[in-house]
Amino acid sequence: MEIAYKKVDELKPYENNPRNNDDAVECVANSIRQFGFKVPIVVDKNNVIVTGHTRYKASMELGLKEV
């Protein structure tokens, strides 16, 4: 496993993501704003998001360039 910063616009949401957590995006954005980015977004070798879709959306809402 490697931990690395990625540009948000390089990440691709998994098209078959079974979760719809859009209602949680604002809360997650507030948490990131208050405490920082503590849990990474996990991506595969093609930058497709495996886990962290809500963190990804919150990052976009906050205007973050890298995560």
Backbone bond lengths (Angstrom), bond angles and torsions (degrees), N, CA, C in turn:
res aa  C-N    CA-C-N  psi(-1)  N-CA   C-N-CA  omega(-1)  CA-C   N-CA-C  phi
1 M - - - 1.450 - - 1.522 108.15 -
2 E 1.311 115.14 141.75 1.454 121.83 178.71 1.521 108.44 -128.00
3 I 1.311 116.54 134.16 1.459 121.08 175.01 1.516 107.34 -103.66
4 A 1.321 115.87 123.66 1.462 121.22 -177.32 1.523 109.47 -147.57
5 Y 1.311 115.87 150.09 1.453 120.28 173.29 1.520 109.04 -75.17
6 K 1.318 115.36 140.33 1.461 121.98 177.07 1.521 108.06 -128.70
7 K 1.321 116.00 147.32 1.454 119.79 173.75 1.527 107.77 -70.89
8 V 1.318 115.96 136.31 1.466 120.92 -177.62 1.526 110.60 -58.41
9 D 1.332 116.73 -38.42 1.470 118.52 -177.55 1.529 113.13 -73.51
10 E 1.344 118.08 -5.93 1.464 121.50 174.63 1.531 111.80 -87.27
11 L 1.326 116.83 -17.41 1.464 121.06 -176.62 1.520 110.50 -80.54
12 K 1.335 114.66 145.98 1.468 120.52 -178.54 1.529 108.84 -125.99
13 P 1.323 117.58 119.56 1.466 118.85 176.43 1.529 110.78 -61.63
14 Y 1.311 115.85 142.90 1.462 121.56 175.73 1.518 107.75 -69.91
15 E 1.314 116.94 121.74 1.472 120.72 -172.88 1.520 113.60 -66.07
16 N 1.330 117.89 -22.20 1.465 120.79 179.10 1.522 112.56 -104.39
17 N 1.322 116.75 24.56 1.454 120.42 177.88 1.530 108.75 -56.76
18 P 1.334 117.90 121.50 1.467 120.02 -175.41 1.524 114.26 -78.01
19 R 1.312 117.73 -12.43 1.469 120.29 -175.30 1.517 111.40 -96.40
20 N 1.320 114.31 143.57 1.459 121.49 173.64 1.521 106.78 -122.21
21 N 1.332 115.80 91.55 1.458 121.38 -176.76 1.521 112.45 -108.10
22 D 1.313 116.83 29.46 1.461 119.80 -177.46 1.524 112.38 -57.81
23 D 1.324 117.69 -30.39 1.466 120.68 179.42 1.529 111.85 -68.54
24 A 1.321 118.01 -19.44 1.466 122.14 -177.74 1.524 113.02 -93.03
25 V 1.318 118.62 -8.23 1.469 121.69 -174.26 1.524 110.95 -59.18
26 E 1.304 118.13 -45.29 1.468 121.12 -178.68 1.525 111.35 -62.09
27 C 1.322 117.37 -42.64 1.474 120.98 178.65 1.519 111.10 -64.56
28 V 1.315 116.89 -41.82 1.463 120.42 179.00 1.526 109.84 -66.81
29 A 1.316 117.55 -40.20 1.468 120.88 177.19 1.529 110.41 -61.07
30 N 1.325 117.10 -42.15 1.463 120.45 177.53 1.521 111.05 -63.07
31 S 1.316 117.68 -39.60 1.457 121.84 178.10 1.532 111.16 -64.42
32 I 1.316 116.50 -43.64 1.470 120.39 178.23 1.521 109.58 -64.03
33 R 1.310 116.96 -40.93 1.468 121.49 179.61 1.530 110.47 -62.08
34 Q 1.334 116.15 -41.82 1.458 121.11 -175.69 1.528 112.92 -79.88
35 F 1.327 117.86 -43.17 1.465 121.32 -171.28 1.523 113.99 -111.63
36 G 1.317 117.22 -9.79 1.457 120.18 -175.77 1.518 110.91 90.63
37 F 1.298 114.60 177.58 1.466 121.75 -177.44 1.515 108.04 -88.52
38 K 1.332 118.24 103.46 1.460 122.85 -172.61 1.526 114.36 -101.57
39 V 1.316 117.74 -28.99 1.465 121.74 -176.79 1.530 107.93 -115.67
40 P 1.328 117.25 123.25 1.464 118.76 -176.59 1.528 112.89 -71.56
41 I 1.312 114.44 159.10 1.453 122.07 170.16 1.531 105.94 -88.07
42 V 1.308 116.92 128.51 1.465 121.22 -178.71 1.523 108.59 -94.63
43 V 1.348 115.28 127.96 1.461 120.74 179.50 1.526 109.71 -126.09
44 D 1.317 115.48 158.82 1.463 119.43 174.92 1.532 109.58 -88.41
45 K 1.308 117.52 -173.60 1.467 121.37 -175.94 1.525 113.27 -64.81
46 N 1.337 116.68 -16.32 1.467 121.70 178.85 1.522 112.64 -100.86
47 N 1.342 116.91 12.18 1.471 124.24 -178.43 1.529 113.03 66.41
48 V 1.330 117.06 21.55 1.461 121.06 174.41 1.530 107.19 -83.36
49 I 1.318 116.36 131.53 1.464 121.12 -176.52 1.522 110.20 -69.08
50 V 1.335 115.32 125.69 1.458 122.26 175.67 1.527 108.66 -91.78
51 T 1.326 115.70 -46.53 1.460 121.02 176.06 1.519 108.60 -146.60
52 G 1.323 115.79 138.80 1.454 120.68 179.75 1.513 114.46 119.23
53 H 1.319 116.92 23.58 1.464 120.30 -179.32 1.529 112.32 -60.21
54 T 1.320 117.73 -38.29 1.469 120.30 -179.90 1.519 110.06 -70.42
55 R 1.332 117.77 -39.90 1.471 120.76 175.69 1.528 110.18 -63.15
56 Y 1.326 116.69 -37.88 1.460 121.54 176.98 1.537 110.38 -61.27
57 K 1.318 117.27 -48.97 1.469 121.01 -179.95 1.519 111.11 -63.88
58 A 1.333 116.97 -39.41 1.459 120.68 178.14 1.527 110.46 -64.95
59 S 1.316 116.71 -39.04 1.462 121.34 178.00 1.523 111.07 -62.20
60 M 1.315 115.42 -41.08 1.464 119.92 177.98 1.526 110.05 -65.21
61 E 1.338 116.47 -42.20 1.466 121.02 178.96 1.529 111.05 -61.19
62 L 1.328 116.25 -36.75 1.466 121.02 -179.64 1.522 112.81 -80.96
63 G 1.323 116.76 -8.10 1.460 120.38 179.41 1.526 113.57 75.90
64 L 1.333 116.44 23.26 1.467 119.57 178.24 1.517 109.26 -68.22
65 K 1.314 115.92 142.35 1.470 121.14 179.23 1.520 111.02 -92.91
66 E 1.350 117.17 -32.29 1.462 122.48 179.83 1.518 110.07 -134.32
67 V 1.312 114.31 149.59 1.469 120.95 174.64 1.514 108.30 -135.55
